[in-house]
Amino acid sequence: MPASVPPGFVSDASLRVYWVPAANLANPAAPGIAAALNAATSLDITCYLTGDFAPDADVATITDDRVCLKQVLEDMGAITWKVDDLQYIYDVQNAASISNKAYAGMTPGAIGYFVTRYGMDYDTAPATGQKVDVIPVKLGPQVKLPVTRNTKGKVKQKPFVNGPFLPDVALVA
């Protein structure tokens, strides 16, 4: 009998990333579409991002050295969640430009959440029941990257994870 190969999902344009200020998200375990994602001060930053959006986890190792064993055992220790530096476009000389929305809306020191949806076409509107990751962060400084030929002006910004990472929570109305 031939093997059954799971299809997975095509990852091209299958990520959507929102910046949601803390005031817009009363319950991170149940993010609301209207109150959080579609709030006037929340931003869909997906198309501003120019590099990867890369949450990651470092897991400490607990060594379990028992006198009765010839082998040293291990267990999972504390988890440190992080998000790599964001890189996104900006247009500081044209503050009202749509190109400057992420730069203007993600001010250094701001506290909020990245709400990320994977595995669904970017153009699909958020809907009740869709699964998202909720990542609480404090934003670091916006650092202008060197101007180089044949590129857009970009900044980088370090988000600091400052609360519990919540994977695969369902959107609510």
C-alpha atoms as one frame of an Amber mdcrd trajectory, in Angstrom:
protein
   0.000   0.000   0.000   1.478   3.401  -0.955   2.298   5.889   1.766  -0.225
   8.616   2.430   1.615  11.930   2.171   0.006  14.776   4.165  -0.359  17.863
   1.957   0.534  20.543   4.533  -0.033  24.119   3.378   1.812  26.375   0.961
   3.578  29.002   3.043   3.772  31.711   0.352   1.669  34.677   1.539   0.144
  32.556   4.313   1.113  34.729   7.276  -0.681  37.795   8.610   0.851  39.871
  11.412  -1.028  42.490  13.434   0.411  44.986  15.912  -2.223  45.444  18.621
  -1.583  48.034  21.361  -2.221  46.661  24.860  -5.291  48.889  25.330  -7.009
  47.115  22.406  -6.698  43.576  23.760  -8.440  43.024  27.096  -8.162  39.209
  26.967  -5.118  37.885  25.087  -6.513  34.322  25.342  -9.545  35.409  23.264
  -8.516  38.172  20.847 -11.468  39.989  19.335 -11.643  40.816  15.654 -13.556
  44.069  16.115 -12.019  45.238  19.405  -8.414  44.201  18.760  -7.554  43.556
  15.118  -9.837  46.158  13.543  -9.330  48.871  16.182  -8.211  52.246  14.827
  -4.800  52.037  16.552  -4.109  48.398  15.614  -2.097  47.785  12.457  -1.821
  44.982   9.944   1.971  45.221   9.540   2.408  42.221   7.242   3.055  44.180
   4.048   5.426  46.578   5.825   7.727  43.747   6.907  10.700  43.159   4.620
  12.357  40.211   6.325  11.135  37.188   8.182   8.783  37.403  11.133  10.529
  34.895  13.349   9.318  33.976  16.828  11.587  31.426  18.463  12.109  29.698
  21.795  15.225  28.861  23.756  14.688  25.973  26.155  16.981  25.451  29.125
  18.092  21.931  29.923  17.700  20.471  33.398  20.351  17.869  34.142  19.044
  14.964  36.200  22.108  13.062  37.450  20.978  10.032  39.498  23.379   8.014
  41.621  21.727   4.761  40.560  22.122   5.368  36.800  25.094   5.212  34.457
  23.292   7.679  32.224  22.638  11.348  32.988  19.013  12.241  32.278  17.619
  15.505  30.974  14.374  17.376  31.273  12.935  20.532  29.826  13.659  23.695
  31.788  12.514  27.287  31.455  11.435  28.529  28.039  12.548  31.933  26.790
  10.404  33.203  23.912  11.831  35.816  21.572  11.043  37.521  18.290  13.928
  38.385  15.980  14.409  42.029  15.042  11.676  43.252  12.724  12.656  45.032
   9.538  10.060  47.214   7.874   9.681  50.146   5.492   9.186  53.735   6.615
   8.957  57.248   5.171   9.839  59.635   7.992   9.915  62.703   5.703   6.308
  62.067   4.716   4.674  61.362   8.086   1.155  61.135   6.622   2.218  58.569
   4.002   0.773  55.073   4.214   4.424  53.930   3.956   5.038  55.440   7.395
   2.114  53.804   9.258   4.100  51.004  10.938   6.922  53.390  11.889   4.464
  55.889  13.377   2.320  53.243  15.092   5.041  51.084  16.662   6.773  53.656
  18.836   9.734  52.680  21.009   8.618  51.586  24.478   5.078  50.754  23.303
   3.501  47.716  24.952   1.172  45.475  22.988   0.802  42.220  21.125   1.687
  40.633  17.839  -1.306  38.609  16.737  -0.183  36.248  13.983  -2.194  33.954
  11.772  -0.457  31.144   9.874  -1.629  28.722   7.204  -4.242  30.837   5.463
  -3.957  33.142   2.466  -3.053  36.672   3.538  -6.113  38.116   1.762  -8.537
  35.974   3.780 -10.311  38.231   6.263 -10.021  37.389   9.962 -12.989  35.328
  11.148 -14.259  33.847  14.385 -12.595  30.531  15.187  -9.409  31.081  13.163
  -6.317  30.155  15.166  -3.722  32.809  15.960  -0.629  33.162  18.124  -0.643
  36.043  20.604   2.789  37.364  21.568   2.990  40.102  24.230   5.890  42.493
  23.617   7.504  45.772  24.482   9.031  47.482  21.447  12.658  48.582  21.430
  14.144  51.525  19.536  13.614  52.017  15.809  17.038  51.894  14.155  17.311
  53.259  10.624  19.207  50.834   8.420  21.888  52.053   6.001  20.634  53.444
   2.719  21.655  51.139  -0.096  21.118  51.265  -3.829  18.007  49.571  -5.258
  16.223  49.047  -1.931  13.528  50.781   0.117  14.363  52.688   3.272  14.021
  50.376   6.271  14.237  50.374  10.032  14.830  47.506  12.394  13.168  47.159
  15.766  13.659  44.595  18.521  10.494  43.341  20.216  10.989  42.056  23.776
   8.579  39.287  24.786   7.245  40.430  28.149   4.435  38.009  28.963   3.151
  34.494  28.274   3.242  33.423  24.627  -0.207  32.080  23.667  -0.150  29.733
  20.648  -3.198  28.619  18.674  -5.901  30.654  20.396  -9.201  31.204  18.571
 -10.321  34.616  17.338 -13.643  35.820  18.717 -16.072  38.348  17.285
